[in-house]
Amino acid sequence: KFDQLEQGKPFNALASAFNQYCGTLLQNSELTQLKQKLAHQINHALGREAYHLAKLIPNLATILGLQLHYIIHDEGCIDAQKRLQYLL
């Protein structure tokens, strides 16, 4: 049922799963070190490109310390799909 409702959004099921995982990290204070390690590894691996994932995974934006209202949403659909495939 989930896939039927979200067919128009590429990688939506994957983004939703990662968002839930990041939400769990944010809610559990015992996982602070894991959250910091994840943020460091993502920033190290992706650098400025991490904001493209943050657009799809809001809880990841919180972990990375990005503010969503500063994220630019003006790229075309084809470019966004290609960039996401590259990042994943």
C-alpha atoms as a printed R data frame, in Angstrom:
   type eleno elety resid chain resno      x      y       z
1  ATOM     1    CA   LYS     A     1  0.000  0.000   0.000
2  ATOM     2    CA   PHE     A     2  2.825  2.417   0.858
3  ATOM     3    CA   ASP     A     3  4.424  1.990  -2.570
4  ATOM     4    CA   GLN     A     4  1.076  2.528  -4.317
5  ATOM     5    CA   LEU     A     5  0.596  5.897  -2.651
6  ATOM     6    CA   GLU     A     6  4.159  7.135  -3.181
7  ATOM     7    CA   GLN     A     7  4.986  5.875  -6.688
8  ATOM     8    CA   GLY     A     8  5.731  9.350  -8.011
9  ATOM     9    CA   LYS     A     9  8.563  9.948  -5.554
10 ATOM    10    CA   PRO     A    10 11.760  8.031  -6.317
11 ATOM    11    CA   PHE     A    11 13.408  6.332  -3.351
12 ATOM    12    CA   ASN     A    12 10.549  7.391  -1.066
13 ATOM    13    CA   ALA     A    13 10.422  4.077   0.815
14 ATOM    14    CA   LEU     A    14 14.180  4.211   1.420
15 ATOM    15    CA   ALA     A    15 14.040  7.858   2.519
16 ATOM    16    CA   SER     A    16 11.165  7.068   4.872
17 ATOM    17    CA   ALA     A    17 13.093  4.198   6.466
18 ATOM    18    CA   PHE     A    18 16.196  6.368   6.965
19 ATOM    19    CA   ASN     A    19 14.044  9.171   8.375
20 ATOM    20    CA   GLN     A    20 12.564  6.770  10.933
21 ATOM    21    CA   TYR     A    21 16.052  5.508  11.850
22 ATOM    22    CA   CYS     A    22 17.320  9.060  12.302
23 ATOM    23    CA   GLY     A    23 14.214  9.868  14.336
24 ATOM    24    CA   THR     A    24 15.059  6.983  16.657
25 ATOM    25    CA   LEU     A    25 18.573  8.375  17.090
26 ATOM    26    CA   LEU     A    26 17.173 11.800  17.917
27 ATOM    27    CA   GLN     A    27 14.709 10.471  20.489
28 ATOM    28    CA   ASN     A    28 17.125  8.225  22.347
29 ATOM    29    CA   SER     A    29 19.626 10.210  24.399
30 ATOM    30    CA   GLU     A    30 21.724  7.072  24.964
31 ATOM    31    CA   LEU     A    31 22.596  7.076  21.254
32 ATOM    32    CA   THR     A    32 24.260 10.503  21.268
33 ATOM    33    CA   GLN     A    33 27.701  9.122  20.382
34 ATOM    34    CA   LEU     A    34 26.256  7.104  17.494
35 ATOM    35    CA   LYS     A    35 24.424 10.191  16.246
36 ATOM    36    CA   GLN     A    36 27.622 12.265  16.372
37 ATOM    37    CA   LYS     A    37 29.598  9.535  14.614
38 ATOM    38    CA   LEU     A    38 26.946  9.257  11.899
39 ATOM    39    CA   ALA     A    39 26.940 13.035  11.375
40 ATOM    40    CA   HIS     A    40 30.748 13.106  11.148
41 ATOM    41    CA   GLN     A    41 30.882 10.214   8.667
42 ATOM    42    CA   ILE     A    42 28.165 11.656   6.433
43 ATOM    43    CA   ASN     A    43 29.733 15.119   6.461
44 ATOM    44    CA   HIS     A    44 33.148 13.637   5.733
45 ATOM    45    CA   ALA     A    45 31.903 11.434   2.892
46 ATOM    46    CA   LEU     A    46 29.456 13.846   1.265
47 ATOM    47    CA   GLY     A    47 30.508 17.298   2.371
48 ATOM    48    CA   ARG     A    48 28.195 19.969   1.034
49 ATOM    49    CA   GLU     A    49 26.278 17.369  -0.959
50 ATOM    50    CA   ALA     A    50 24.723 16.045   2.272
51 ATOM    51    CA   TYR     A    51 21.985 18.654   2.008
52 ATOM    52    CA   HIS     A    52 20.529 16.758  -0.963
53 ATOM    53    CA   LEU     A    53 19.861 13.805   1.323
54 ATOM    54    CA   ALA     A    54 18.588 16.135   4.031
55 ATOM    55    CA   LYS     A    55 15.898 17.397   1.670
56 ATOM    56    CA   LEU     A    56 14.471 13.872   1.600
57 ATOM    57    CA   ILE     A    57 15.316 12.906   5.184
58 ATOM    58    CA   PRO     A    58 14.325 15.749   7.547
59 ATOM    59    CA   ASN     A    59 15.579 13.966  10.672
60 ATOM    60    CA   LEU     A    60 18.988 13.605   9.020
61 ATOM    61    CA   ALA     A    61 19.029 17.370   8.540
62 ATOM    62    CA   THR     A    62 18.547 17.741  12.285
63 ATOM    63    CA   ILE     A    63 21.378 15.311  13.041
64 ATOM    64    CA   LEU     A    64 23.685 17.131  10.627
65 ATOM    65    CA   GLY     A    65 22.701 20.495  12.065
66 ATOM    66    CA   LEU     A    66 21.230 21.753   8.801
67 ATOM    67    CA   GLN     A    67 18.299 24.130   8.820
68 ATOM    68    CA   LEU     A    68 15.731 23.017   6.259
69 ATOM    69    CA   HIS     A    69 14.542 26.518   5.377
70 ATOM    70    CA   TYR     A    70 18.042 27.274   4.054
71 ATOM    71    CA   ILE     A    71 18.003 24.281   1.733
72 ATOM    72    CA   ILE     A    72 17.465 25.225  -1.912
73 ATOM    73    CA   HIS     A    73 14.604 23.384  -3.625
74 ATOM    74    CA   ASP     A    74 14.986 24.765  -7.142
75 ATOM    75    CA   GLU     A    75 16.648 21.897  -8.969
76 ATOM    76    CA   GLY     A    76 14.707 19.980 -11.586
77 ATOM    77    CA   CYS     A    77 13.297 16.514 -11.040
78 ATOM    78    CA   ILE     A    78 15.726 14.775 -13.411
79 ATOM    79    CA   ASP     A    79 18.745 16.476 -11.823
80 ATOM    80    CA   ALA     A    80 17.503 15.608  -8.332
81 ATOM    81    CA   GLN     A    81 17.056 11.941  -9.284
82 ATOM    82    CA   LYS     A    82 20.524 11.720 -10.822
83 ATOM    83    CA   ARG     A    83 22.144 13.408  -7.828
84 ATOM    84    CA   LEU     A    84 20.329 11.108  -5.377
85 ATOM    85    CA   GLN     A    85 21.360  8.013  -7.335
86 ATOM    86    CA   TYR     A    86 24.946  9.250  -7.252
87 ATOM    87    CA   LEU     A    87 24.823  9.866  -3.495
88 ATOM    88    CA   LEU     A    88 23.285  6.497  -2.685
